[in-house]
C-alpha cells in the first residue's frame, strides 16, 4: 500500500493503524501514553495524538523502519509528518 506522503494526517493515521495491528505494540503505546482504548479512538484525529504515535515509532527504530516499509514510505516521511503535525 503506497502512502500519501503529502498529507501528514494520512501518513500518521496509517502509522497508527499499523501500530494497533499488533497487540504488543498497541499495548506499549497505551502504556507509554497513559491512554485507554476509548480515549485513543476519540482522539485519533487530533494532530497531537497523531504526532505522538509517530514519536512512539521513532523511539524504537526497528518499528519505525518496519512501519515505513509496510506503508511503502521512506522512514523520513514519517518523521516529516510528525514535525508537520507538531507545528500545526
C-alpha positions in Angstrom: 0.0 0.0 0.0 1.6 3.2 -1.1 1.2 6.0 1.3 0.3 9.7 0.6 3.4 11.5 1.7 1.9 14.9 1.1 -0.7 14.6 3.9 0.8 14.3 7.4 -2.6 13.3 8.9 -3.0 10.5 6.4 0.6 9.2 7.0 0.1 9.4 10.7 -3.3 7.6 10.7 -1.8 4.9 8.6 1.1 4.6 11.1 -1.4 4.5 14.0 -3.3 1.7 12.3 0.0 -0.2 11.8 0.9 0.2 15.5 -2.5 -1.0 16.6 -2.4 -4.0 14.2 0.0 -5.7 16.7 -1.3 -6.2 20.2 2.2 -5.9 21.8 2.9 -2.6 20.1 -0.6 -1.4 20.8 -0.2 -2.3 24.5 3.1 -0.4 24.6 1.6 2.6 23.0 -1.2 2.7 25.5 1.1 2.1 28.4 3.5 4.8 27.4 0.9 7.4 26.6 -1.4 6.6 29.5 -4.4 6.5 27.1 -7.1 3.9 27.2 -8.6 2.4 24.0 -11.8 4.6 24.2 -9.7 7.8 24.6 -7.4 6.8 21.8 -10.4 6.2 19.5 -11.9 9.6 20.4 -8.7 11.5 19.9 -7.3 9.6 16.9 -7.8 12.6 14.5 -6.0 15.1 16.7 -2.7 16.3 15.4 -1.0 16.0 18.9 -2.0 12.4 19.2 -1.0 11.6 15.6 2.4 13.2 16.2 2.8 11.2 19.4 2.0 8.0 17.6 4.9 8.6 15.1 7.1 9.7 18.0 6.4 6.3 19.6 7.7 4.7 16.4 10.7 7.0 16.4 11.6 5.9 19.9 12.3 2.3 18.6 13.9 2.5 15.2 13.1 -1.1 14.2 9.4 -0.3 14.5 9.9 3.0 12.6 11.6 1.1 9.7 9.1 -1.7 9.7 6.2 0.7 9.6 7.7 2.7 6.8 8.3 -0.5 4.9 4.7 -1.6 5.4 3.4 1.8 4.3 5.7 1.8 1.3 7.2 5.1 2.5 10.7 6.3 3.5 11.2 6.5 7.2 11.9 10.2 6.7 8.4 10.7 5.5 7.1 9.5 8.9 9.5 11.8 10.7 8.5 14.7 8.5 4.8 14.0 9.1 5.4 14.2 12.9 7.2 17.5 12.5 4.3 19.0 10.4 1.7 17.7 12.9 3.6 19.2 15.8 3.7 22.6 14.2 0.0 22.5 13.2 
